[in-house]
Amino acid sequence: MSSRLEGFKIYFPQYRKGRAGMQVFEGTLLDHAKKLGVPVASECGGIGTCKRCVVRVEKGAEALGELTDVERDADLGPNERLACQAGLACQAGIVRPADLQVFVRNVGAYSVLSDSIHYHTEVAPAVRRDGDAIVWDGPDGPRDLGKYEEALYGVAIDVGTTTLVCQVLNLESGDTIATIAEKNPQAAYGEDVISRIDHVLRHEDGLDELQQVVLYALDGMIEQACRDHGIQADHIYEAVVVGNPTMRNIVFGQDVRDLGVIPFEPPSLDEINVPAGDLGLGINPAANVYGPRLLGGHAGADCLADIMACGMYESEKVLLMLDVGTNGEVAIGNRDKIMTASCAAGGAYEGATVGSGVGALEGAIKDVRIGNGKAEFSTIGDKPPIGICGSGLIDLLSELLRTGIMTEKAKLERNYVLTEGIDLSQQDVYQLITAKAGLRTDQDLLMKYYGVPLDEVEAIYMAGGFANFINPESAVRIGLFPNAADKIRLMGNGALAGARDLLLSLPLREKSEQVARDIEHVKPNELEPDFAYIVAENMYFQSREC
């Protein structure tokens, strides 16, 4: 580090981890945010093409270099910079050091993506009280976790590509104590799993860097839950962590490089049990951290959790389950047979890759209706609109199609403006129809491979962060789902619901491991000769009665 920078600090006051500040170094504002674990949207990984890493420099702007050509084309407001472009002026041989105070644009409180499905009621966790001791019943036999101190808690964790959700539970009663959601700070390394795998491939310490960033964020969320509810973190004796293969493996520090190259498979599908102290998670060091089994390809522990939460594994009737996120997972089956597939949804329905898109933040437009050419909408938390989240995007596409503003070939004559500063462009439409085409293709082909028509599917379960707000009829109209709106059941965050169930029930956990071993994971893009043609057909719209 240059001696010219010594004594100067950078602060991100919106975040607990950024309020104390850190010593500046010769790098961009995005580099500093990454090091602090402050989440800054950067779907391009910091190369300057997505222009989403907008920050406002409240103090110390004189320490930064001049606006770059990329920034001049980015429609920035007063005092705003692109974090990936704004570097300290000393990089250009100019010395103007100063303390920096930086605010991230459009940060807000995430709507708590808590589970909305409650399937299992049995409370029989792997962690139990045995007299004055706490014991964990692991696969190799009981392990003593310490003395019982009148409290026994666990935490269910859903590590999504875009969001993190933690739910603290009482392991004796099964009661939910707290649920907290935040943006995954790994977004600073790219919005999708491929970007993060690429970071690991290109940097020797990339895996450790991504692991520490997410663990730091999870520690902060657990700390907040404990503080708000008078809980000691040392009284949390187990954690269950679900996520797609990339996200789950990063948390546990396991290699993800194989997931970025053909045949795109994790090195192991096995479940994981690691002491929290070895992992560095901020709960009781002796506590067990459990990662459920993976299913294959990019279908992971989150998809397994969805399957367990909706009861597919013991259903007599055939069920279809779709989890829409940055990655999309589809499962079909019953107690006799289950098949899964996964596809890259690209994050369009979680607010990434769409100009006015945001996650499920307070102020996000969650539903849309167009009447007389004018949009009416409501926002999460009834806050002033800051952008549009996944359920709102599905509604908007549906309404544009219904009113003829958008053609069945997905064409807009001009950007459609919902309100000042929030619109939908033709490029946005392309991102959305590309994402929905992959998801719809996997559904259709899984039904084909399974050998059941839509009429024989009892129910279609919709899981994902924005599934709390989705309008099934809108999803059918745009072709995200088959034409069976009456069969759609909203799960909310099914992955979190499943993680909670696996935390509360050791018998269910053991059952899930057997279920996972029996699941057939297929790759339609390899099995289907006309796969690209089918996806292209599904990008556009057909007339559907809803």
C-alpha positions, 0 to 999 in steps of 0.5 A: 500500500502506498504511504500516501494513503496511510491514515485515510479510511473509507466508510459505508454507513448503511452497513454495520460492517462498513460503519467502522471504516477501513484503511483505503488502498489502491483500488476501486470503490468496488474493491473496497466494498468486496473487502468489507463484504458490503453488497454492491450489485455488479452482475458483470463482475466489475468490468463496467458493462452492467452499470448497476454498481451505482454509489453516491460519494457523500464525502471525499469525492476529491480523492477519486479520479475523474469520471471514466467514459463508461461513467459518462454514459451511465446516466448518473446523478449528482455525486454518483459514481460506478463503484467498479470505475471510481478509483483513488486518484493516486492510481493516475499519479495524482495525490488527493487522499481524503476520508471517503463516505460512500452510500449504495444506491437503492439499498433497502430492507428486504421483505422477509422471505419466510416460508409460507408452507408448513408441512411437517409438525414433528419436532425430533431434532438431531440436537437434544437434551440428555440430562444436563448435557446437549447431545448431537446425534450424528451419523457416527454416533452421539457427540457431546456439545456441552452443558445444557443452559436452559436454552436450545436453538438452531438456525435454518439458512437459505443461501441463495445466489441473490439473497440470504435468509436465516431463521432461528428456531427453538429446537425444543418447541419447534417455534420460530424465533426470528427470520432475517433476509439480506442481499448476498454480498457475493453479488459484488463478484457477479449476479450469477453462479457462473461469475462466482465460479469464474472468480474462483477459477481466476484467483488462487484465493477466490474460494476463500474470499467468497466463503469469508464474505458470505460467512461474515454476512451470515454472522451479522444476521445471526448476531442481529437475531440474537440481539433482537430476541435476547438469545446467546449465539452460544445457545445455537447448537446446529445450523442447516444450510441449503443452496444450489451446489455452488452456493452450498459448497462455497459456504463449506469451503468446498471446490466449485471449479468443476461446476464451471466446466463440462460436464458441470457436476460438483465433485461430490453429492454427499451431505456435509457435517462440520463443527461450526468452529471449524467452519468459522460460523458465529454460533456455538463452536461445537455446534454441527453445521449440516449441508443436505445432499446435492442432486446433480448438475446445478440442482442442489440442497435447495431443490431437495429442501423444496421437494421435502417441503411440498411432500412430493417424496411421499405423495401418491399423486404426481406433483410438479415443483418449480423454484424460480431464482437466479437459477431455476430448478424443476422437479416432478414426481411422487413417492415412486419416482422423482426427476429433476432438472436445472437451468440458468434463469439468469436472475432476471426475475430476481431483479438482475439483468433488468434495468429497473429490476430490484430484489424483494426490497421494501419499495419494490413494485410487486403487482401491476395492472394496466387500465386505459393505458396507465399502470396501477401498482402496489409496492412491498411495504407500501413504500415509494417505488424504487424498482420492480421485483419478480412478481411485478415483472411477471404481472407487467409482461402479462398486462402488456401482452393482454392489452396489446402493448407488447405483441405475441412476438415480445415486441415493444414499440417503445420503453413502457414507463410505469412511473418516473424513473422505472420503465421496461425496455425491449432489452429487458423483455428479452432478458425476461423471455429468455429466462422464462423459456428455459424454465418452461422448457424444463417443465415440458420436457420433464413431464415428457420424460416422466411420461405424464400429461398435464392432466395427470399432474395433481398440483404445481408448486411454485417456490422462490423468494417472490412466490409470496407475491406472484399472480398465478394467472399472470404466470400462465399468460406469459407461459412461465407455467402450463395452462393450469392456473387452478393447480398452482400452489404458492410455497413462498420460500420452499428452500427455507421451509425445507431447511427448517424441517430438516433442522427440526426432524432428524428422521426427515433428514435421514429420509431426505438423504435416501430420497436424494440418492434415488432422484434422477437428475436429467439434463434436457439440453443434452438429451433433447436433439431439438432443445435449442429450437424448443427454447426459442419457441418458448421465448414467445407467447401464444394466446392463453385463456387465464 
